[in-house]
Amino acid sequence: MTTEVAVDSRLVLTDEQVREIAATYGTPVYVIDEGHLRRRVGAFKTAFEKSHPKTELTYASKANSTLAVLRIVYSEGCLIDVASEGELRAALAAGVPAKKTHLHGNAKTAQEIKAAFDLEVAQIVVDNFEEVDMIAATDGKCPDLMLRLAPGVDPKTNAKISTGQADTKFGFNIADGSAEQALLKALLLGLPVIGVHCHVGSQLVEPDAQIGGGQALAGFVREMKQKHGYVTQVINVGGGLAIRYTDDTEAIDPQKYCDELTAGIRKGLEGTGLDPVLVQEPGRWIIGESCVTIYSVNNVKTVPTKTGRRRYVSVDGGMSDNPRPALYGSPYPVRWVSGDGRGAKPDAVVRVAGKHCESDTLFDDKALPANVRKGDYLQVLCTGAYNAAMASNYNRYSRPVSVLIREDGTHTMVQRAETWEEQFAREIVPEDLS
Ligand SMILES: Cc1ncc(COP(=O)(O)O)c(C=O)c1O
């Protein structure tokens, strides 16, 4: 099996690969390409390191915490950002030492904080005043702390994944003085605050907002140095870079982006004597384009509409393996693969529907061959981020298998589908329930 056809930056499997993987593992199936993923991490890391002398790249594991993915990105030199105890335990299960993880979350529980202390994570990213109190009250050696700040920049992206503006649940607002108060409170309590963090939003096609976020953090730490003599050791500007969910989205050049980002921060720090380590924590940009999902076409229907007729192509997956179209109206690139090797042109416009008991429209107005039929496959690109991670058992479907295409071209299953027993194992029916 050839590992990859790189028609552009995104992983695209050949038709033969699609048929072989589908025949071997069934569908729907997530397919991750190891070499592609390693190259993505390498490209970002190299660009970031070239742009500034002191950097650290962290992978935001919420995007995809499949253990094999965590193992690969860690082995390529990434630290791991975890947003819950579950993600922390996934990192540990993948062989990542806690010392290489950062714990995030806007509503951490005392138990999560205790676990972070006991397991000895490298950093906790503190979100709110209650958390400062909880941390101060926790026994044991406190990990290094970062303060999450809301820099007040509005990212141009879907409102559901915008986080850097002032009206947000995340972090301490800089403009209203909360960030300064939080810093002083934590320092007064003797807590080891080593720096500041922000994450302004996700799927940012225009990276101006992250650059603005970095500059706002630089401005804040400059002021804290001047007013309080506080010396920041780390500035973390989060993740958020967009990937190519549509064919006409331009690929972001990591070098250009890192150069602009780090230059903006350096400018903001000029004359302060501050020389912090700069950190970024992309998730989607690292894993998103390294994975495709293969579906089988189950049926095709043409129905009357108010203005004409519509063709529905129903596949054997849907919002349980990819909730993003339902959540955010997210587009995806879709490629048709004939089940029997016949050729055809994309000469019809169809709606691709999922199998769930809702409209479950996966992809609207897609150009597919008019004679698409049961037994054909659809290959959906760019499904590495927030697909497996957000998958559910809606309608009691098992979450799909994940397959890894190795660098030598072989393939192997890295996550199997759930068994019926596993689905029911958590449930308790009271004996006397009639
Ligand atoms: C704190 C933080 N860092 C990093 C990320 C990763 O964002 P992305 O996957 O868009 O790079 C997120 C996403 O929600 C986040 O909340």
The ligand as a Tripos MOL2 file, in Angstrom:
@<TRIPOS>MOLECULE
LIG
   16    16     1     0     0
SMALL
NO_CHARGES

@<TRIPOS>ATOM
      1 C1         -6.6690   26.3740   25.8570 C.3       1 LIG1
      2 C2         -6.6790   25.8130   24.4950 C.ar      1 LIG1
      3 N1         -5.5070   25.5920   23.8830 N.ar      1 LIG1
      4 C3         -5.4560   25.0420   22.6510 C.ar      1 LIG1
      5 C4         -6.6140   24.7000   21.9720 C.ar      1 LIG1
      6 C5         -6.4750   24.0740   20.6300 C.3       1 LIG1
      7 O1         -7.1260   24.8040   19.6440 O.3       1 LIG1
      8 P1         -6.9640   24.3490   18.1310 P.3       1 LIG1
      9 O2         -7.3480   22.9340   18.0590 O.co2     1 LIG1
     10 O3         -7.9010   25.2290   17.4020 O.co2     1 LIG1
     11 O4         -5.5470   24.5880   17.7500 O.co2     1 LIG1
     12 C6         -7.8540   24.9420   22.5720 C.ar      1 LIG1
     13 C7         -9.0910   24.5920   21.8760 C.2       1 LIG1
     14 O5        -10.1970   24.7420   22.3130 O.2       1 LIG1
     15 C8         -7.8920   25.5130   23.8730 C.ar      1 LIG1
     16 O6         -9.0430   25.7320   24.4890 O.3       1 LIG1
@<TRIPOS>BOND
     1     1     2 1
     2     2     3 ar
     3     2    15 ar
     4     3     4 ar
     5     4     5 ar
     6     5     6 1
     7     5    12 ar
     8     6     7 1
     9     7     8 1
    10     8     9 2
    11     8    10 1
    12     8    11 1
    13    12    13 1
    14    12    15 ar
    15    13    14 2
    16    15    16 1
@<TRIPOS>SUBSTRUCTURE
     1 LIG1         1 GROUP 0 **** ****
